[in-house]
Amino acid sequence: MTADQGLLIGVLVVTLALFVWGRWRFDLVAVASLTACALLGLVPMNDAFTGFGHPAVVLVAIVLAITRAFTHSGLIDWAAGLLGRIGQGQITQMVALTGLAAVLSMFINNVGALALIMPVAIQSARAGGYSPGRLLMPVAFGSILGGMVTLIGTPPNIIVSTFRPEAEGGAFGLFDYAPVGLAVLGAGLLFIFLIGWRLLPRERRPTNSTLFEIGDYVTELRVLDDSPVIGRTLAQFEAGITPTPHALGIIRDDRMGLTRGTLDRIRPGDVLLLRVDPHDLNKLAQEAGLELVADPTGVAERLKGDEQTLIEAVIAPGSRMIGSTSGRLMLRRRLGVNLIAVAREGTPIRRRLREVQFRAGDVLLLQTDVDTAPDTLRLMGCLPLAERTLRLSSRVNVLPVVFFAAGIGLAAAGLVSAPVALLAALIAIVVFGQLPLREVYDSIDWTVIVLLGAMIPVGEALSHTGTTDLIADEVARLVGTMPVWVAIGAVMIVTMTLSDIMNNAATAVVMAPISIGLAEELAVDPDAFLMAVAVGASCAFLTPIGHQNNTLIMGPGGYRFGDYWRMGLPLEIVVVIVAVPMIMLVWLPGSL
């Protein structure tokens, strides 16, 4: 082992440990890893930032933007809504919505596909009288399985494809993943429909209720005639009272004023709509000269109106809210949003909300303006859980689908590369007014782009320093005289295990060059091992942190960390049992 190889292995071990630890964001860890490699001379200074112009990074960004265009088209909303009304039975809804999520994930980003289907699944479950948790995990797992079928379905497929030229002289085509991917998808869906859903935990909350009961969080207090807060604005009221309340509005003559109003002053007899900790309620009432309304009614309706609405939303991975609090973010001052309640793993948080550090997967109850709600949620990095109230488009427009299909056709025919074909489709979508240019940039998950751009040079350093040959040689010795399919299965299982505890794109970057080195040591076609990496990197079903889709459903489904392996472990076993023979049949037919 050379000094460079030892240093690179050390950097990788620390990087993987930080990924698993999860205290730092994935993109920050990746940039720190790249910086360390550059400073140590493991990555040439001139090549440190070449990853950001890599075709894989560009293609991921394009697919994310096209996914936003599909959202605007209204076509998927229409299809999801239609399927959501085919019946109230749990199994019927599960098969329909999971199947749609799988099909969509073949051609758009699987996170985007889940975001489109998840609101329909939640509303369908509530209408059918069962917990959303009975639907969301099958839908999420189906979307992950569907992404394995094509080059553009998931970032690991794109990453694996970019490592192939080093071994074969050409990247994988758009549908090169389909033979193995379709077999795994079919077996996976069959398992989910027949057995998997039965392994899910029972409901953690009543089946006929929503996650939040508004009356548990919002209190109505009437202003007494001698109250010291008379004459103050709501902002002055909040600033001058300890413990600090959160004023949501004034009810006056059965009408509620806006909380952001600066001129409206509190009068005797007004009813203040407040979010306040129950432990502080009596002290607040005494200090401010307020009394509890004896029989409050319609609190939720009072928070709504022609201009404002209540929204349940989930914090997406990569959101700027993660790790911060509502106090530091100043949601109301900056975005005009009132935070009413927060739930984590299906359980509402009762302590002071200003002190709660947000996590990916948290469900928020928000009061915000109706017209600006979609843009506000995008700025916050949240996805709405209401079914139809936040549609970005009320009409169905097929032009984005036509342009996208044309790009797919060009790439599939081999006339142009996939990145160029899909970029042309995206340009057509923008030029014909189907997606504002600003939203092209807003739609891109920059944490994923930074992660890939930083990790690709680190992955390439594995080959350039000979580290892949070193690791592959040791693995080949362990495999010994065992059949090739054992080595392929081992690569898939190791990749799958890493994906369950760290980002799947980073896993693909690390494992792809190692798998090529192992194939060369065994003197077999590297394509088979790259396919094993692609399947393993996508199939992260054991934890909520292995894949973004697993994280997104955790709060809305009421899942706990240990719930995922119940269905995920046997599903991963099914994947290995089906994928290894299919890889041998398609990519190593002479070895059977």
N, C-alpha and C positions, 0 to 999 in steps of 0.2 A: 504494500500500500504506500503510495507516494504521499507527500505532505499535502498537496492539493486535494487528493482524494479524501484524506482524513479530515481536512478542514470542511470540505463540502458535505461529507456525511454528518459532521458535527452540526453544521448549519441546518441541515435538513431535519435532524433529530430535534433540535430546538424549535424549528418552525412547526413541525408536526405536533410537538408538545403544546405550543401556544395555540394552535388550531383546536386541539382537544380541550384545553383549559377554558377557552371561550371568553376570557376576560377582555381581551382586545378584539376588535372587529377583524374579520378575515382580510379585508383589503389592507388594513394597517400592518397586519402580520406579514402579508405578502410583500409589501413595500419594504418593510424592515429586513426581510430575508434577501431581497434583491440588493439592497444597499450593503448589507454585510458581504454578500458575494462579490460585489464590485470593489469594495474597499480591500478585500482579501486577495483580489486579483483572480478570482475564480470565474468571473464574468468580465470580459474586456470592457473598459470604460466606454468605448465607442458603441458597444452593443447593448449597453445597459437598458436602453429605452426602445430597442427595436421591437419588443413584444407589443407595444401599444399600436404599432402599425401592422401587426401580424394579421393575415387573412382570417384567422379564427376569431380574433377580437372584433374585427370589422363585421364579420358575418353575424356574430351574436348581437351586436348593436342593431344591425339591420332587421333581424328577426324580431327583436323587442319593439322596434318602431312599427313594423308591419302588424304586430299583435295589437298595438293601440289602434291602428286603422281598422282592424276587424271589429274592435269594440265600437268604434264610431259608426260602422256600417249598419248596425242594428240587426243584421242577419242572424248572428249567433244569439242575441237576445231573443229574437223571435223563435228560433229553433229550441232554445232552452225552455222558454215559456210554454211552448207547445208540448214538449215532452213532460214538463212539470205538471201538465193537466191531464195526462193520459190515464191516471187512476190514483186513488188514495192509498193503495197497498204499498207497504214498505218494500217488498221484493220487486214489484213492478217499477217503482220509482228508482230503486237502486240500480237495476239493470239498465234502465233507460238513461239515467244521468251519468252513470259510470261509463257506459258505452260511448255516449257523446263526448265526455271528457277525454277518453282514450283516442277517439278519432281526431278531435281538435288538436290534441297534443302532437300528433304526427306532423302537423304543418305549421303550428304556431308554438311559441314558447309555452311549456307545460305549466309554468306558474300563471301565465295569462289565461290559459284555458281553465284552470281551477278557479281563478278570480271571477270568471264569467259564470261558471256553473254553481259556485258555492252559495250565492244568495237564493237561487232557485231551490237548491237542496234544503236549505234551512226553512224556507217557507213551506215547502212540500211536507217536511217532517212535522212542522207545527200544525199544518192543516190535517195531517193524517193522525195526529194524536200520539206521536212518539218522538223521542229525543233526536235532535239533529246529529248527535254522535253516532247514530245507527247508519247514517248515510255518508257523512263527511269523509271518514277514513276509506271506505271503498272508492269514493269518487277521487280522492287524492291519490291513492295507490293506482287507480286506473289511469289517471293522467300521467303518472310517472312511467308506467309501463308503455303507454302510447308513445311517449317521447323517444323510445328506443328504436322505433321503426324506420325513421328517416335521419338523414344527416342533420337537419335543422331542428329536430324535435327537442333536443336538449344540448346544453353546452359541452358535456363530456364527449358526445359523438363528434362534434366539430373539432374539439381538441385532439382526439385520437386520430382523426383524419389528417391533421396537419403533421403528425409524426410519421405517417406512412411514406411520404416521398423519400425520406432517408433510407428506407428499406426497400421500397418497390418502385420508386420513380414516378409516382402519381398518387394524388389524394383519393380517398374513397368518394364514390359518386353519391348522388342524392339518395338512391334507393339501394345501395350496397348493403345497408344494415337490415333491409326488409326481410330476407329469408329467416334469419335468426330472430329478429325483432318480432315478426308476426307470430312465429311459433311460441315465443315466450309470452307475448301479449295474450294469445288465445288460451294458453294453459293457465296464465295468471288470472284472467277474468273468470275462467271456469271455476278455479279454486275459490275466488272471492264470492261468486254467486252461489255456489253450492255449500261451501264450508266456512270460508273466511269470516263472513258477517256474523255467523253464529258464535265466533270466538270473542267478539267485542264485549267490553264490560257493559253491565246494565246501566240504565239511565241514572245520571247523578242528580237530576232535578226533575220536578214534575213534567210530564210530557205535554201538558196543555198550557204551560206558562212560558213567558219570555224570560230572558236571562235577568233582566232588571225589573224590579217593582219600583216605579218612580217614587211612590210615597215613602219608601224607605230612605230616600236620599234628599228629597226636597220638602221643606217645611213652609207653611203659610203662617205669618205672624202679623197681627194687626197693630197699627201705630196708635198708641193711646194719646189722649188729648194733651198730656203734660210731658210727652216724650222729648228728650233732648235732641233727637235726630231730626225733628221737624225743621224744614227749611234747607236741609242738606240735599245735595245730589247723591245718587247711588255711589259714585266714586268717593265722595267725602264721607258717606256713611261707612263704607268699607275701611277707609283709612283711619277713621277716628274711633273704631270700636275694637276692644280686645276681649275675647278671642276674635280674630278676624273672620267675618262671614264672607260668603260669596253670593252676591246679590244677582239674581237672574231676571228680576223684573218687578214692576209695580202693578198691582191689580187695583184699578180705580174705575168705579162705575161698570164693573164686570169687563173691563178692557185692560190689557197688560201693555205697559210701555216697554220700549227697548232698553236693555241694560246699558247700551253705549251712549244713551242720551246724556248730554252735558247740561241741559237747561232745565229739565224736568226735576222739580224738587219735591221732597217728601211732604205730604200733608197729613193732618189728623184723620184717622179712619182709613188711610191707605192700608192695603194688605201687601206685605213684602214677601216675595217668593225667594227663599234663601236656601242655599246648600250649606249646612253647618253640621259639625260633628255632634252627635247626640249627647255626648258628655259635656259639651259646652253650651247646650241649648238654654238651660235655666239661667246660667250666668249671663248669657247674651241678652235674654229677654229682660232681666232685671236692670242691666246697665243701660240698655237702649230704650227702655220704656215701651216694651212690646208685650203682646199677649198672644198665646196660641189660638188660632182659629178653631172653634169648637168642632166644626164638622166640615173639614176641607173636602171638596169634591172636584173631580176632573183635573187633578194636578197635571197629568200628562197632556191633556188638551189645552190647558192654559199655557204650556210651554211651546205649543204650536200656534200657527196662525197663517195668514196669507203670505207673510214674509219669512217666517221662521219654521223650522221643523226639528224633530228629534231623529237622530241617526245612530244606529249601532255600527261600529266600524272596528276592524281588526288591524293592529299594527303589523305591517309587512316587514320581513327581514330587510335590512338596509335602510330602514326609516331613520331620519334624523332625530326622531324622538327617543330612540333606544338609548338607555343610560341616563337620560335627563328626566326632569320633573316638570309638572305643569307650571310651577312657579318660575323656574328658570326659562322655560320656553315662552312665557307670557302669551298664552294662546289667545286670550280674549283681546288683549291690546294689539297684537300683531295680525291676527287672522279673524277676529270677531267670533271666536268659538268659545262656548261655555262647556267645560267638562263637568258632566253631571255625576258619572260613576265609572268605575274601572272594575273589570273582572279578570281573573287569572286562573287558568285551568278549570274554567266553568264555575268558579266561586267568586262572588263579588267581594271586593276589598273594602273593609269597613273603616280602616284608619284614615287619618287626614290625607286627602288626595293630593294636596300640594307637596307632600313629602314622598309620594310613591314614585320610585324610579321605574320608568316604562321598560318593558321587555317586548321582544318580537312575539307575536301571538296574543298579546293582551287585547281584550275587547273593551272598547270605550263607548260610553253613551254620551253623545254630543248634542248640544243645541247650536244650530247655525242657520244662516240665511239659506233659503231654498235655492235661489238662483246661483249662488256661488259655491254651493256644497261640493259639487264634483271637483272644481279647481282647488278648493280648500283641502279636501282629502288627499289630492295628489301632492300638494305642497307638504302635507304632514307625513306622507308616506304610508297612508292607510287605505284599506279596501272596504267599501261599504258592504254591510250585511243585509240591507233592506232590499227587497226583491226588485220592484219596478220603479221606486220613487226616484232613483238616481240614474236613470238611463241617460247616456250621453247623446243618444239620438232616438227620436220617436219614430223615425221612418226607416224602412229597409232599403239599403243601397248596395247593389251588387258590384259596383265598379271596383272597389278594393279587391274583391274576390277574383274578378276577371283579370286584373293586372297581376295579382299574385299567381294565379293559375298560369298565366302566360310566362312569367318568370320561371316557375317550376318546370313548365314544358321545355323551355330553352335549356335549362340546366340538365334535365333528364335526357334530352336528346344529345347532349355533349357539345352543343354549338358554342356555349360560353360556360365559364366556371360559375358555380353556385353564387359566390359573393357578387359577381358582376351582374348576373341575371336578376338576383333579388334586389340589388341596388337600383337597377333600371326600373323594376316594378315599384319600388318605393318612390323614386323620382316621379314616375307617372301618377302615383297616388297623390303626391303633394301638388304637382302641377295642375291636376284636374280638381283641386280643391277638396279632396277627400280627407285630408289631414293637415291642419295648420303646421307650418314649419316649426313654430315654437314648441308644439307638442311632440315633434320628432325628437327634440333634445330632452324634453321632459319625460318621455317614455323610456329612455335608456336608463337601466339600473347601473349607475356609475360605479357602485361598489363591486359589481361583477366585472366590469370592464377593467378597473384598476387591479383587481385580483388576477385576472388573466394576463394583463399586460406585464405585471410584475413577475408572475410565476413562470411564464414561458421561457425567458432567458435562464432562469434557475434550472428548469427542466432540461434545457439544451446543454447546460453546463455538465449535467450528468454524463452526457455522451462525450463532450469535448475533453473532459478530464479523464475519461476511461473508467469512471465510477460505475457506470452501468455494466461494463464488462466484468468488473470486479464482483459486483453483487450477483450478476447472472451466473458467473462461474461457481460461486458458492452455492447458489440455488440448484444449479445443474448437478453438483456433487450430491446434494441431498436427495434429489429426484433419482439419481443413479440410473439404473436400467428399467425403471418403471415405464409404463406406456405413456405416450405423449398426452393422452387425454387426462392423465393424472396431473401433469404439469399445468395444462390449461385450466383444469378445475381448481388447482391450488392458486393460480394467478387470479382467477375470478373471485374466489373466496376471500383472499387477502385484500383485493381491491374493494370488495363489498364491505368488509369489516372496517376498513379505513373510511369509506364513505358514510358509514353509520355514525362515526364520531367526529368527522371533519368535513369541510366543504367538498362536494363531489367533483367540482371543476379542478380544484387543487389536487385531489387524489388522482385524477386522470393525467394531469401534467407530470406527476411524480412517477406513476406506474407505467405510462406508455413507453418511455425509453428503456425502462428496466425490462419490460416484456419483450421488446425488440432484441435486447441483448441476450435474453434467455433463449429466444427462438434461434438465434444465430449459434448459440452454444450447442443447442440440440439439433442443429442443421435441419430445421423445418421452416415452413413458410411463416413469416412474422405476422401475416394477416390474421391468422387464427388467434394468436395471443393478443393482438390489438383488439379484436372483437371481444375477447374475454374481458379485457380492461373496460371496454365500452359498456358491456352488460353490467359488470360489477360496479362501476362508478355510478350508474343510473339507479341501481336497485338498493337504495338505502331505506329500509322499511322498519328498522328496529328502534329508532329513536326519533324524537321530534327535531333534532338538530342536524340530522344528516342531509335533509333536503328541505328546500324552502316550503314546499307544499305541506310537508309534515308540520312545520312550524305554524303555518297559516291556519290550520284546522284545530290547533290545540285548544285555543280559547273558545271559539264558537262551538266546538264539539264537546267541551267539558272534559277533555282527555287529561290524564296524568302521564308523567314521563314513562312509567312502567306499562302503560296500556298498549304501546305500539308493538311490542314484541309478540303479543298474543296472536295477532294476525300476521305480523311481519316476519317472524321466524319461520313458520311453515311456508309462507310465500317465498322467502328467499331459498328455501330448500327446493321448492318446486322449480324456481328459476334455474338453479344449478342443474337439477336433474334433466331439464328440457334443453337448456342452452348448450351444455357441453357436447352432447351427441349431435346437435344441429350444427355447431361450429365444425366439428369433425367431418360431418357429411358435406357441408357446403365449401369449407375452406381447406380441408385436408382429406379429400376423398381417398387418396392413395394410402392413407395410414389406417384405414378401417380394417 
